[in-house]
Amino acid sequence: MILEGAIVMRSTGSWYLIRTKDGEEVEVRIKGKFRIQGIKTTNPVAVGDLVDFTLEMDNTGVITKIHPRKNYIIRKSVNLSKQAQIIACNIDRALLVVTISNPVTQTGFIDRFLITAEAYHIPVTIVFNKIDIYSEKDQLKLDELIIAYSKMGYHCMDVSAETGAGVAEIKKMLTDKTTMLSGHSGAGKSTLINKIDSNLELKTGDISESHFKGKHTTTFAEMFELEFGGFIIDTPGIKGLGIVDIEKEEMSHYFLEMRALLPECKFHNCQHLKEPSCAIKKAVEAGDVEKFRYKNYLSMYHGDDENYRTVDY
């Protein structure tokens, strides 16, 4: 008998934990045929997927169908193959957890995430965490980034997962929604989730003193039900986010502040590089488009997937 509409709660590679409509959890696997049905990702099934499955004699299951996804966040695989990895799917909102220091989140990473989310119609809130530890210099940079991204049209928040500042507002946003958290290792995603719902008790990690980078505490994506309604998806800390399936000729369409200016360019196919009468370049010179955003656009346009971390604010 085929059971329909279960949600994938956890992905560990070869096995998946799903939750049925009745709230029961079942360990399931996939059959090889899903790997040859045009799904060119390292993980044919992702957290957030709706699936149908059949039960086996040992009370495990086999996935028989993956329902169409309304959206997903995808990145290039971390291995040397040209495949991609779906981080999570069927998301109402993504929270990108960003830190000014301990560790530093570069704007190149922020913008790659924002452009990927925009391409797949996923609204993003940029959550600037660790406001309780920042120096005066860090605070100035934080203020500048919040002003800049808010002006572009992004929802920004400054919070402290340690003290709980700003958490109440996040909880309102998450209620009865499916929300994905992403960011670098050490940015405080797991600590923030524990503050949002203390019943979850996720493992947290420290910052590596030698490199001021986060230590991985989440090794696979997992969805949790929130006590006040809704679901939250915790994801492994990611160092890089290679752009997938976005043509470079269309890249500027996913920069919110650039998209509004595109009709003003002299050429309808302007790539905002060396073309005359380019509205984007004029806006950069006038200060209406941030210089760091334009630098990040150029980095993505030229496919600098391995070197984008050098693009700093």
N, C-alpha and C positions, 0 to 999 in steps of 0.2 A: 504493500500500500504506500502511495506517495503522500507525504505530508508537506503542505505548502506554506510559504510565507514565513520561514524562520529567519531570524536576524543573526548574522555572523558577529559574534562578540569578541572573539580572539583569534588571531592568526599566528601560528608558530612555525609555519613552513609547510609541513606535510599534513598536519592535522588542524582542524578548526573547531572552536567551541561555538555552538549556535544555541539560540534561545527560541523555543517554539512559541506559538500564539498563546499557549497555556502557561507559559513561564518556565517550562522545563528546559534544562540544559543538556545537550547531547554532544559528544565528541564525534566529529564526522571527517571524512576524507573525500577526495575527488578521484574520479577515474581519468585515465590518460587522455580520453577523447577531448576534454576541455582544453588541452594544450595545443590542439591543432585546429581550433575553430576560429582562427583569426585573432586570438587574444595574445598579442605580442608583449606580454609583461611577464616578469619573473613570478608574479603571484596571480594566477587566474581568478582567485577568490580573495576579496579584501574585507576588512572590518567595515561593517555597515551594509554589506550586501544582503539582499533578500534572496533566499534560496529555497528550493524544494528538495526533499531528500527521502530516502527509504531507510527503514531500520533493519539492521542485521541481527543475527541470532544473539550476538554478545552485547546487544544494546548500544552499539556504536552505529553510525549511519554512513550513507554514501550520497553525496550531492548529485542530484539528477538534472537540476536546472538552476541557472543564475538569472534572476530577473533583470531587466534593463535598469541601468543606473541613471538617476536624475543628474548626478554630477560626481566628481571625484577630484582628489588632489594627487598628482602624479609627478614623479621625478625620474631622472635617469638612474639606472641601476648603479650601485656602488662598485660592481665588478667591471671587468674590461669589456663585457659584451655591449651590444648596442640596444639591449632591451631596457625597458623601463619598469618602475615599481609603482604600483598604486598604493598610496599611504592609507587612504580611507575614502569611503564613498557615501553617497546619500546624506550629505551634510547640510544642515540649515545655516550654520555659521562656523567660521574658523576663528580661533583666538591665536594670534601669533605672539608668543611671549618673548619679549626683547629686553636685553639688559645693556646698560651703558658701560658697565665694567663688571668684572668677575662673573662671567667672561664678557668680552666685548662682542656685541652683535653689529656687524658691518651693515651699512645701508645697501650694499650689493646683495646681501642675503635677504634683507627685508623686501627689497623691490622684486627680486625673483619670485618670492613667495606671493606677493601681492599680484603680480602679473599672471602667475599660474592660476591663482584663485579667480581672478577676473575673467580669464579665458574660459573657465568652467562655471561661471555664474555663481560663485560662492562669496557672500559678503564676509569681510574680514574686520575684526577689531584688533588693533595693535595694542597689546598690553605691556606697558613699560613697567617691569617688575624691579624689586629691590630698592625702592626709593628711600628706604630707611638707612642705607649704607653709603649713599653717594656723597662725594666731596662737593665743594662749591663749584669746581670746574665741571664735574659730572652733571650737576644739577643744571648748569647753564646749557650744556649740550642737550640734556633731556628736554628742557623748555624749548630750545630751538627746533628739535625734531618734532615735538608735539605740535608746535605752531605750523611747521612746514607741512606735515602730513595731514593735519586737520584742514589746512587751506586747500590741499589737493582734493579733499572730499572723503578722507578716511576717518573712521571712528577711532579715537585714541583714548586710552585710560592710563593713569599712573597708579600703581598699586604696590603693596608690600605683602607678599605671601607670608612673611614672618609675623608681622604685626596685625595683619588682617585689614589694613587700610584699603578701601576700594572693593573689598570682596563682596559686600552686600549688593553693590550695583551689578557685579558680575553674576551673582546668583539670580537676580531678576532677569537678566538677559538669557540665562541658560534654561529657565523654567519651561518645561514641556517642549524643549527643542533638542535636536541632536547636534552637539557641538564638538568640534575637533580642536585639540590643543597641539601646537607645534612650536618648535624653537630649538636652539642649540642645547646640547647637554650642559647642565649647570645653570640654565636660565631660571629654574625653579618651577617647572611644570608640575611635577609630582607634589611638591610642597603646596602649590596653589590649589591643586585638586583636593588635597587633604583638608585645606582650610575651607574650601567650598562645601565639602561633605566629609565630616570627621569620621563617618562610619567606614570609609573606604580604606584608610590606613595604608596608602601606597608607600613603598620603600623610597627613601630619598637618599641623595648622595652629596658628597662634599666637592669643593673645588680643588683641583690639583694645584698645589702651591707652586710647583716648578714651572707650569705653563699657563696658569690662570684659566684653565679650561675645565669644563664640566666632566665628571666621570659618568659614564652611562649607567643609569639605574633602571631604565625601561628598555628591554631588549626586543620587544615586539609590540605591535599595536594592540590595544585592548579597549573595549567599550564597557562602561560601567553605568548602571542605573542610578540616578540621583534620588536621594530621599525626598526631595521636594518636587520631583517630576522632571522627566527628561533623561537624556543620556549624554555622557561625556566620553570622548575618545582620547585616551592618552597614547602618545606616539613616541617612538625612540627619538632621542636627540639627534638632529641631523646637522652635519657639517656643511654640506653643499647641496644645492638644489638645481641640478641641470635642467634647462628648459626642454620640454618635450612637446612635439606636435603643434608648435606655434611657428608659422612661417615668418621669417625675419621681415618680409615686406609688410606684415600686418602687426609687427611688434608694438608700434606706437599707438595702435588702437586700444591697447590694454593699459596704457598710462592715462589715468583719468584726466589729468590736467592737459595732456597733449591732445587727447581725442577731441576736445572741444575746439582746438585750434586748427585741426586738419583741413577744414574747408577753406581756410585763409591762405594755405600754401598755393603758390603759383601753379604747380603741377599736381594733378590729382594722385599721381603715383610717387610723390616726393618721399624720399627716405630720410630726409633731414640730415644729410651728410654734407655735401658740397653744392647742392642745388641752389640756384639763385631764388630770391624772394621766398625763402622758407620761413613760415610763421613760427615754427618751433624754435629755430635758431635765434630769430628776433626776440622771442619771448625769453630765452635764456639770457641774452644780452641785456634785456630790460629788467631782469630779475623776476619775471612772472613765472618762469619755470626754473626750479632749483638746479644749480650747476651739477650737484651730485646726482640728481635724477637723470640728467642728460648723459653724464658719464656712464651711469649704470645702463642706460638705454644703449649706448654705443657698445658697451661690453657684451650685452646680450645679443645685439645685432650681429656682431662679429664672431659670436659663438665662443667667447672666452670662458668656457665652463670650468676649466681647471684653474684659471687665474683670477676669477672675479673677487676672491677674498682680498686682493690687493687694492681694490677700489674702496677707499675710505671716505668718510664724511669730511 
